[in-house]
Amino acid sequence: MGIRFLVDPRDVPPEKAARRLGLELEQFEQLLPRLLSRGFPPSDPDTGNFDLDAIDEWRARRHRRGLPPVEAHAQDSGLVRARLERMGG
């Protein structure tokens, strides 16, 4: 007997947590210590999976604290420009 209906899991492996943030797994693993220091939800200690709802809540919360200073926007735009140049854009 096959699966009668699909279950969309909330807890996902690191690859899918990375994808939720628009990152490759390697990038996610490199950034994870910094993300955790900023309140990113840690993985489950038994399964190693990440809670997608908790990730979404974290993402929404970090923007509700107010806008960063103008200097931060200038740095971000410079970073984006540099990444686009590396991509050939």
Steps between C-alpha positions, in 0.01 A plus 500: 500500500639839401498830681144629524592863551816707517627634828687827482752468783579796722833360613743479212864404448766772473484497118138614504559751781779647286267518201242684713763773546596492132839343575693197386572248777869596515414869542243416767750290695757781486248763614324287761713607801430868418131430440472316832666793679224721355222278634455262207315190625741210560447154360330231706763331718373150412412521131723787386200643313393865496146627563385695193234690696763612752727609215216702346421662836869590546513651151192713566618608848837629386328761282249615759772648720531802280713599208878496530692827471559642154864390513388137523290542184801647321714203607229255393464658156878485457494133592219431254683690227818299563308171486331599176834592347641159598199337333563700185192720551 
